[in-house]
Structures are given as C-alpha cells and as structure tokens.
Amino acid sequence: MDEESIERVLILFNPPYSVAMKEDQITDKGRRDFLKTAAVATIATAACGSLACSCSSKNASAGQKVKLLSPDGELVEIDSAYLNYQEHMAIVSKLEARQGIAGKKFVMVVDLSRCKNARKCVSACQKWHYRPEETEWLTVKLMQDSDKSAPYWFPKQCFHCDNPPCVKVCPVDATFKRQDGLVLIDNERCIGCKFCMAACPYSTRVFNWNEPEIPDVIQGQSYSAETGVPAKVGTVEKCDFCPDRTREGLLPPCVEACPNGVFYFGDENEDTVSNGDETLSFTQLIKDRAAYRFMEELGTKPRVYYLPPKDRQFPVERGYENLPDKLKDRFRDVMENKTHSEE
C-alpha cells in the first residue's frame, strides 16, 4: 500500500488524523514508518470496534507502546499517542454482555463501621454512568434497628441476587442473570412495564421518566448492556457493578472513590476482595467479621455482604451536619428520634 492510499485509510477510519496528525507532529522515525504504523492501528481499531483488548480505559501517556495484531497477522508496536481513547472502552458483543466474564463470580462486602456518609461513592457512580443528580443507583440510608439502638449509615445498591425475582417477572428477557453473578438490564429490550421494580424487594431500581441528556462524549456511542449508556427514556436502570471496568481489571468507581475503604469488591472464585488499599480473603473476612446479607430471609441470595456497624470509626452526626437541606430532609426523622432518645 503506497503512502497516498494509507493516508486515505487513515482519514476514512480516523477523521481526527486529517486535522491533528500534521507532518510537523511526526517524529524523526520518518513519514513512511509513521503512516505504516498508524494504518495498522486504524485498521485494527475498525476491525475490533474498540481497543479494549489491548488498552486500559485510562488515557495513556505519550511514548507508551501498545501491541496490536495487524491484518497480516503480525504483532506490531505503536505509540499510544496515535490512538483515540475514550471512556467505556470495554465494548463487547451483545452475546458476551449477556453471558458475562468466564470463570468469575463477583461479590461485594460493605463495612458499615467505616461509613460516614461522605457520598463520594454516590457522585462517582453518577459520574461514571452519566446520570443526573436526582437519579441515584447507589444510595446511602440512615438505619436504626430499634428505638434504643444507635443509627448508622447504610450504603445500598443492587444486590445482584443469585435468586433474583426481577429476572423471573420480566416478560421480554430484558433483565437477565449472568454466569459471573451480575444481574443486568438490556435497555434495548426493556419495554418499561416496571414489573421488575415491583418484584425487587430492595427497591434498588429507578425509572427513566424523561428523555435523558446525553453528554457529547457519548453521543455517538453504541448502547451496551455492560455500560448502561447511553440511557434510554421509558426504561429501568440500576447499579450494575460496572462490568466494563472489571473486564479491564479495575474496581468499580464507588470502591475507588470511597475515602474510608467501606467497599470491598472481588471474585468469590478467587476468594479475594479489595477496597483499593488492602486485599483480603473473602471467606475469612465474612467469617471473622460475622457478615450478613440484607433481608436474607427472602431467599434471594444477595451477592452483597455487610459487616456489622460495630466499633464505628465516625459518629453518625458527622455524615449529617454538612449535608445540604434537601438531603438532610431524608434523614431528619431518624436524627430527631436519636436526639429525643438521648434527652
């Protein structure tokens, strides 16, 4: 392929090349070498649909080498600066999205003794999924087990049950259970009947009543059940444990964002969970800390375990005092009841 043909391929599959890749930006390796290398990257990108098989979703720094397979079957290295990166790069086929990640069984452990309602987990989740402020896939509740006991903060997301009622009632197979333990929603199938919302005993699902505002960064992105974006009006959504990140070996944003290490996420098959700072044995952690599953008596078999709020690291007031008034209203009854019981 001559230089002129290569340039046409680059411009066809990679429009920014025609603007950004000027001759004065090409290194001393030479025009011919650059065009040959960039063409391989472009063709590989077009063939795969994404570079998730080779690259992290994080923006790579200039000079970092990325290996790609050329159309001729040759393994080549190119500078990552020549590639177009975007978030949510782990784009997979619809079949892969429904089957899940082979050999995995994802699980989450939430340490209630560490939670102070910092709400970093909530904002990180909404940012990653491009959700508006009023739509929370992950919420933080203020729980009080009895009038005489102290309240505590309780993060609540989808429990990805092994016996999920939501899957059983969906008439169009939009809600499905994967082999890696995750329960996801295919919003291209969802008809908005809300049967799954009625069947879920944990009330962890939300409904898109209005046409979502699609940010420019994902305007042209194809919908995937793994990412849940772009959102669709008239469909149901929920926490998905961010499988697009787990395919890349990354932790969910809620786990990474928590400043107190409240969330542990991992693989039950490997018997490991991590909160980003420490990695522990899953079975040993839930055994030593007497973990429990929320509303276990329902028989839904949740894949989220809670460590009891024993020896709490923060007073419950710390997560309440600095909240805006509209959020304080959520917890005002419990806080007032606490104040009265102490008098």
N, C-alpha and C positions, 0 to 999 in steps of 0.2 A: 504494500500500500504506500503510495507516494505521500509527500507532505501535504499537498493540497487536499487529497482525499481524507487524510487523518484529520485535518482541520475541520472539514465538513462534518465528520462524525462527531467531533467534539462539540461543535456548535449545535448540532441536531439534538444530541442527548444531554448536553450540559450547557444551556444558554449562557450562564454567567461567564463561561470561558471567553466568549466574544468580547466581553467588557473588561473583565478583571485580569485575564491572562495575557497581558501585553508583553511584547518582546523584551522590554526592559525589566520585566519581573522574572525572566527565566535565568537560571543560574548559568555558570560557565560550562556546565556539562554539555551544552550545545542544544541548538534548536531541534535537531533531528532526534536526539535521545529523549528530550522532554516530550516531544509530540508522540513518540512511540510509547513511552511510559504512560502518559496521560490518556492515550487512546485505550490502552489495556484497562485502566481504571474505569473509564467511561463505559466501555462495553461490559465489563464485569458488573458495574452498578446497574446497568439496564437489564442484564440477564437475571440478576438476583432480586431486583426490586428494592434492595437495601444493602447496606454493608454490615448488617448486624452480625453476620457470620465471622467477620474479621475484625470489627472495631467496637470499641466501647461507645456508649451514647454521649460520653463526655467529649468536649471539644479537645482534639489532640493538638499538641504544640508543634510548631514548625520544626522540621528536622526529624521527627519521629517516623520510622519506617513501618509500612503496613504491607503485609504479604497478601497477594491476590492471585487467583488462578486465571491465566489468560485463556482466550478461546482455543488456543493451540495446545492447551494442557500444560503450559509451562508455569512454574511458580515464579512470580516476579515481585520485586520490592519497589514501592513508590513512596515518595514523600507525602505524608498525611496532609500537608498544607494544600495539596492539589485536590483534595476530596471535599465534597459538600456534606457537612454534618448537620444533623437535626436531632431534636429530642424524639423519644419514642421510636428508636431505630429498629427495635426487635420486631419487625413486621413479619408475620408468618402467614401461612395459608389458613383458610377457614377450617380445614380439617385438623391442622396442628393446634389451632386455637381451641378447638373442642376436645381434643384428646389430652392435651396437657404435656408436661415435661416428663419424659420417660424416667422411671426409677426414683422419682421424687415424691415426697408426702409432706407438704408444707404444714407448719404448725406455728402458733404464736403463744407466747407467755407474757402476761401483763402483771407487773409488780405494783400492786396497789399501795404499798408502803412508801413508794417513791414519788407518786403523782401529786403535784401541787397545782394542777390546772393551769399550766403555763401556756397551753393551747398552741404550742409550736407544731404539734402533730396535726392539728386540725388545719392550720394555714398551709402546711407543707402538702397535705393531701389535696386540698383545693387547688393549690398552685399547679401541682403535677397533672391533675386531671382537668384543668381549665374550668373549674366550677365557680359560680358566683358565691359571694359571701353568705347568702342566706341558705345555700344548699350544702349541707354537711353530710358526707359519707361516714365520717368519724366524728362522734360527739363525745363530750365529757359530761357525765351526770354527777350530781351530788347525792350520794346514797346515805340512808340512815336505817339500819336494820331494826331498831326499836326506839321507843321514846327515851330509854335510859342509856342507849349507846351513842357514841360519838359519830358524826357524819364523816364521810371520806369521799374522795374523788374517784370516779369510776369511768375510765375510757370505754366506749362501746362502739364496735364496728360490726360488720357482717361476721358471723361465726363459722361460715363455711362448713356447715354440718355434714357429717357422714350419712345422716338420715334426714335429708332436707325436705320439709313439707312443701317448700316453694317449687321444687322441681316436679313434684308429683301432680300439682294442680295446674301447671302451665299447659294450655291447650295447643300451643304451637311449637313446643320444644325450644322456646327462647331462653329459658333458664335451664342450665344444664350442670351436671357434676362431672369434673374431670378426673382422670386417673391419678393426678398429683394432689388431689384433695380439695382443689378450689371449686367453688360454685360461681359461675359467671353468667352474664346476661348477654345475649346477642340482640342488640337493638335494631338490627335489620329484620329480625323475625318478630320482635315484640309488637303486639297489637294494642297495648295499653289497657288491657282488661282489668289489671290490678288484682287478679286472683292471687298472685304470689305475695303481694303486700298483705292481703287478708290472711294468708296462710302462715306468714312468718310470725312466730310468737315473740320475736325480739324487736320488731318494728325498726329494722335497720335499712329499709328501702325508701327511696324518695322517687317522686314522680315529676317529670319534666312537663309542667303545665304550659310554659311559654316557649316560644322559639328561642333557642339558646344563642347567645352572642358568640360567634366563632372568631377567635383571635386570628390575625393574619398569619401567624406562624404555623397554623394547622388548617388553613382554609382549603388547600388542595390535597390534604392528606386523606387517603382511603380509610374508611372505617374499619376497625378491628375490634373483635370482642375481647382481645387481650388488653387493649389500651382504654377502651370505652370512649374514645374520642374519634372524630367529632361527635358531640352529643346530639341527640335527635329529640324533637318535640313529640310529646304524646307517648313517651316510653318510660320504663322504670330503670333506675340506676341504683348502684350500691358500691360499697367497698369491694375491691377485687384482689387485694393483697399484691397488686402491681406485678403481675407475672411478666410484663415486658422488661422489668428491671431484674427479676430473678433469673431470666434467661441469660442476662449479662453478668450474673454473679454479684449483683448489687442488692442492698437491703431496701425495703420499701421506704419512701420518703418520711413516713411517720416515725419509723425507727431511727433513721438518721437525724431527724430534726429534734427529737426529744432531748432536752439538756440534762435530764436526770436518769437516763437509761431505763425508763419504765418498760419499754417494749423489747422483748426478745423474739427474734424470728429465725426460723431454720427448717431443717429437714428431719422429720421423725425417723426416716430410714437410716440416716447417718447419725442419729442421736445427738445432734448438735444444734444449739440455738445461740444467737449473738445479738447484743444490743449495740454493736459497733465498737464498744470499748472492751468487752470481755466475751469470750466464747465458752459456753458451758455444756455439760451433758444434759440433754433434755430430760431424760428419765430421772437422773439424780436430782435435778433442780426441782421438779414437781414432787418428788418423793420427800426430799429434805424440807421443803417449804410448805408441805401439805396443800398443794394446789387443788383447785376445784374448777368445775365447769359451770357456767351460769345456767340456772334452771335445768340442771341435769335430769331432773325427774320427768321431763318431757320426752326423753328418749331420742332427741335429735342428734346426739353425739357431736357436740361442737368441737372444732379444731382450735379453739382459743381457750387457754387455761389462765386462771387468775391465782396469784399469790396473795394470801390474805393481808389486809392492811394492819399488820402487827408491827409495833415499834416504828411508827411513821416518822419519816425524816422531816416533814414540814407540818406545821399546824394548818388546819383546814382554812383558817381565815386568810392565809397568805394567797390562796388562789381565788379569793373573792374580793378583797379590798380594792384592787386596782382594775377591776373589770368596768367597762362602760355600763351605763344604767340599763341598756336594753338586754345585756347579758346577765346583769345582777338579778333582773326580774325572774329569770329561770330558776334561781336558787334561793330567792328571798324567803320563801315559806320554810325551808329546811333551816336556814340560818337563823331566822327569828325563833323557830322552835328550839334551836340549840341554846340561844340566849335566854329564853324563858326557863328552860330546864336547869340552867346554871344559877338562876337567881334564888 
